[in-house]
Amino acid sequence: MSHDAPTALQPLLDEGIASRLKRDERGLVCAVIQQWDTREVLMVGWMDDEALRRTLTEGRVTFWSRSRQEYWRKGDSSGHAQYVKAVSLDCDGDALLVEVDQVVAACHTGERTCFNAGGDLGAIVGARPAL
């Protein structure tokens, strides 16, 4: 698949949604992927308008691969699909929250989440001041 504009057979992303997006210099928006029922953060990917359109209209998550320069639908080769439950845009328009029903692992390493392999970075745990 190419990074071309949709054809007459493929509708464009709804203009009301497209106008609210704040894209980076490559036309991409960060998409945080979260398991819908447990709220576990599974991974982060990138979407352009076409990837978001596909995600909103097909019920499966599609990303734009920055390294391969092509669209990829999570699970097509691994079987570890992401079924869309909800998609929200943050208040600034520069990040998406995609709630999914994840089949098996979200990470290409075979882990449930992409945030296991990197490990805890040892941040100091903060606490609210007492009132």
Secondary structure as UniProt FT lines:
FT   TURN            8..9
FT   HELIX           15..18
FT   TURN            19..20
FT   TURN            25..26
FT   STRAND          29..35
FT   TURN            36..38
FT   STRAND          41..47
FT   HELIX           49..58
FT   STRAND          62..65
FT   TURN            66..69
FT   STRAND          70..73
FT   TURN            74..78
FT   STRAND          82..89
FT   TURN            91..92
FT   STRAND          95..102
FT   TURN            108..109
FT   TURN            114..115
FT   TURN            117..118
//
